[in-house]
Amino acid sequence: MRRKEFGINDREEIEAFLREMEYGFLGTVDDAGQPRVTPLNFVYYNGNVYFHGSRIGEKMRSIAANPRVCFSVAKPFSQIPSYWIDPFLACPATVFFKSVLITGTAEEVADLAEKAEVFTALMNKLQPEGGYSPIDPADERYRKQLAGTAIVKIRVESMSAKFKFGQNWNDERRETITDRLLGRGHPLDEETVRMIGRYCPVHRDENE
């Protein structure tokens, strides 16, 4: 059963996370009913998920056979050792994280102007400093590449998010974990502390 206190319903919050992330996992089913999960680079743009790649291969064959897909994105934050909570039991060990699950329909994009927009959005995400000519289907240097590369659009039909940052804990435990995270100083620990402060008060207010 999914813990409702971890659920995020704010669409803007979810979309901001999707725009931040670079990699996700595409779930497809081929014509023989065989499930497949493919890790890939993506961009969230204009309310859709886009990814690019070869126009042939198992992924594209699966989409042609069954365009119904799911797409998942996750980011782990800090690992919480069990002994921070209980000196004997392993059960309290956990990891704080953000995750989003999308279901929808996948289709290959044919319009070169849309493909150019998507590649531009992807480059703005991966190479924000620029250093390349604008991607324009009228530019002969790009036209052949745009025509030959597959861009797949996932039209989002449903979207759910789970952000876990100790919302089910009491204030005393959260304060203890916050102090330990700040003292440990691993790369994502300070960001995790900010997430605890951001999401836990919201949860408490909703239940008062």
Secondary structure as UniProt FT lines:
FT   HELIX           4..6
FT   STRAND          7..8
FT   HELIX           11..20
FT   STRAND          23..29
FT   TURN            31..32
FT   STRAND          35..41
FT   STRAND          43..45
FT   TURN            46..47
FT   STRAND          48..53
FT   HELIX           58..65
FT   STRAND          68..80
FT   HELIX           82..84
FT   TURN            91..92
FT   STRAND          94..108
FT   HELIX           112..126
FT   TURN            128..129
FT   TURN            137..138
FT   HELIX           140..148
FT   STRAND          150..164
FT   TURN            167..168
FT   HELIX           171..184
FT   TURN            187..188
FT   HELIX           189..206
//
